[in-house]
Amino acid sequence: MPTKKRKHDEAPTNIPAKKFKGDLSLASYTIQDDITEIGESAFEDCYNLTSIETVTQIAWPKFKGLGNIFPVTITDSLTKIGKRAFKGCTNLTSIIIPDSVTEIGDWAFYNCRGLTSITIPNSVTSIGEDAFYGCLGLTSITIPDSVTSISDNAFRGCESLTSITIPDSVTAIGESAFAYCQSLTSITIPNSVTEIGKRAFYGCESLTSITIPNSVTSISDDAFFGCESLTSITIPDSAKIDDYTFYGCKSLKSITIPDSVTKI
């Protein structure tokens, strides 16, 4: 069956729910400036749809159920990638976010298993909770120095992630931010960070070394729980250590505890 390229032709400013559901002739789609809302499951099960060009703001559930979507082109007028925008687009392999974007919403790329690379521009100031949760194919990512905090579960379950750069602008690493990043071998936490959240590196079983700067005042519960390959760690003078922080770190051979610690 031949495939088609279409533009939005609705009179109102929305694409109705289930508008193109199951349309096997749809190959690509351009969303015009006047569109403010796309209904639930509007493109669900459009298995031949390989590209979408969109503008202004992407919000859930615009691409719900597009397991077979591939490259996505986003125009420079986009300012926000909303909640669940690409959630469950399992075959999305790459995306370039323009430098007009300032916010990546919660669950924006949740469970995008095929995503191997993504460029986050310096314009982005906020990466939402669960933004890249379960992106199994993502191998590396650079967080721009415009970001001040890494939200809860932001990169949780990114099993192929081997390296990540955290800029000096970041002051807090959220709960489970890198939990179950099983291929992560090392990470440097900059001097700007004051707080490492609960379960931040929980289950990072390949992590062999980590540098915790003197700026850190709080290492929360289970922060390095199950980091089986971690061999040494130095705790800064300023840090408060909560329960089970290093539980299950069975390769840990040396640890330096400062004089300031009064309770373990």
TAPEQUI-V392110 format. One record per residue. N is the residue number from 1. PSI is psi in radians with two decimals (none if undefined). OMEGA is omega in whole degrees, -180 to 180 (NA if undefined). Layout:
n=<N:N>
psi=<PSI:PSI>
omega=<OMEGA:OMEGA>
//
This chain:
n=<1:2:3:4:5:6:7:8:9:10:11:12:13:14:15:16:17:18:19:20:21:22:23:24:25:26:27:28:29:30:31:32:33:34:35:36:37:38:39:40:41:42:43:44:45:46:47:48:49:50:51:52:53:54:55:56:57:58:59:60:61:62:63:64:65:66:67:68:69:70:71:72:73:74:75:76:77:78:79:80:81:82:83:84:85:86:87:88:89:90:91:92:93:94:95:96:97:98:99:100:101:102:103:104:105:106:107:108:109:110:111:112:113:114:115:116:117:118:119:120:121:122:123:124:125:126:127:128:129:130:131:132:133:134:135:136:137:138:139:140:141:142:143:144:145:146:147:148:149:150:151:152:153:154:155:156:157:158:159:160:161:162:163:164:165:166:167:168:169:170:171:172:173:174:175:176:177:178:179:180:181:182:183:184:185:186:187:188:189:190:191:192:193:194:195:196:197:198:199:200:201:202:203:204:205:206:207:208:209:210:211:212:213:214:215:216:217:218:219:220:221:222:223:224:225:226:227:228:229:230:231:232:233:234:235:236:237:238:239:240:241:242:243:244:245:246:247:248:249:250:251:252:253:254:255:256:257:258:259:260:261:262:263:264>
psi=<2.23:2.57:2.77:2.69:2.31:2.75:2.77:2.27:0.39:2.44:-0.80:-3.08:0.54:2.73:2.07:2.74:2.37:0.37:-0.82:0.29:2.17:0.22:1.78:-0.16:-0.15:2.04:-0.67:2.80:2.38:2.15:2.14:2.96:-0.52:-0.10:2.17:-0.27:2.40:2.19:2.80:2.33:0.41:-0.58:0.31:2.38:0.49:1.40:-0.34:0.02:2.00:-0.26:2.54:2.31:2.25:2.92:2.91:-1.39:2.34:2.20:2.62:2.50:0.97:-0.68:0.50:2.27:0.16:1.24:-0.37:0.34:2.51:-2.14:2.55:2.31:2.22:2.28:2.86:-0.17:-0.14:2.31:-0.35:2.38:1.91:3.13:2.33:0.37:-0.83:0.36:2.23:0.18:1.41:-0.38:0.19:2.06:-0.59:2.71:2.41:2.09:2.13:2.80:0.18:-0.30:2.29:-0.30:2.32:2.00:2.98:2.41:0.33:-0.73:0.50:2.20:0.52:1.40:-0.49:-0.08:2.04:-0.43:2.61:2.45:2.09:2.05:2.87:-0.21:-0.38:2.18:-0.28:2.20:2.03:2.99:2.45:0.34:-0.73:0.41:2.21:0.34:1.48:-0.47:-0.10:2.10:-0.55:2.73:2.49:2.14:2.18:2.76:0.12:-0.25:2.31:-0.31:2.64:1.99:2.91:2.35:0.30:-0.73:0.41:2.37:0.29:1.44:-0.41:-0.03:2.01:-0.45:2.66:2.46:2.10:2.10:2.90:-0.25:-0.34:2.26:-0.33:2.45:2.02:3.03:2.29:0.47:-0.68:0.38:2.42:0.45:1.45:-0.31:-0.05:2.08:-0.55:2.72:2.46:2.14:2.14:2.86:-0.20:-0.36:2.26:-0.33:2.28:2.00:3.01:2.33:0.44:-0.72:0.51:2.22:0.29:1.41:-0.25:-0.06:2.04:-0.46:2.66:2.44:2.09:2.02:2.90:-0.27:-0.36:2.19:-0.28:2.18:1.91:3.04:2.38:0.33:-0.70:0.46:2.21:0.31:1.44:-0.42:-0.05:2.12:-0.50:2.69:2.51:2.20:2.20:2.77:-0.55:-0.21:2.45:2.25:2.16:-3.08:2.49:0.43:-0.74:0.45:2.33:0.16:1.32:-0.18:0.00:2.03:-0.46:2.53:2.34:2.06:2.17:2.83:-0.38:-0.32:2.20:-0.24:2.39:none>
omega=<180:179:-173:171:-177:169:177:-179:180:177:177:-177:178:170:-173:176:176:-176:-178:-176:177:-179:-176:179:-175:-178:179:-175:176:179:-172:-176:-173:-177:178:-176:174:-173:-179:177:-178:-179:-177:177:172:-167:179:179:-175:178:176:173:-174:-176:171:-176:177:-179:177:2:-175:-175:-177:172:-179:180:-175:177:-177:-180:177:177:180:-178:-173:-179:-179:179:-175:169:-170:-179:173:-174:-179:-177:176:175:-167:-180:173:-174:-180:178:176:-179:-178:-176:171:-176:178:-174:171:-172:178:176:-173:-179:-178:174:172:-169:-177:-178:-178:-180:177:177:178:-177:-179:179:-176:179:-175:173:-171:177:177:-172:-179:-180:174:175:-169:-176:-177:-175:179:180:176:178:-177:-176:172:-178:-177:178:176:-170:180:174:-173:-179:-178:176:174:-167:-178:-177:-178:-180:177:179:178:-176:-179:-179:-176:179:-178:175:-171:179:176:-175:180:-179:177:169:-166:-179:-179:-175:179:179:177:179:-176:-178:-180:-175:178:-175:173:-171:179:175:-175:-180:-178:175:176:-167:179:-178:-177:-179:177:178:178:-175:-180:180:-177:179:-177:172:-169:-177:171:-173:-180:-180:175:175:-167:-176:-179:-175:-179:179:176:-179:-178:-177:-172:-167:170:-175:-179:-173:172:-175:-178:-179:177:176:-168:177:-177:-177:179:178:179:-179:-177:-180:-177:-179:-179:-178:174:NA>
//
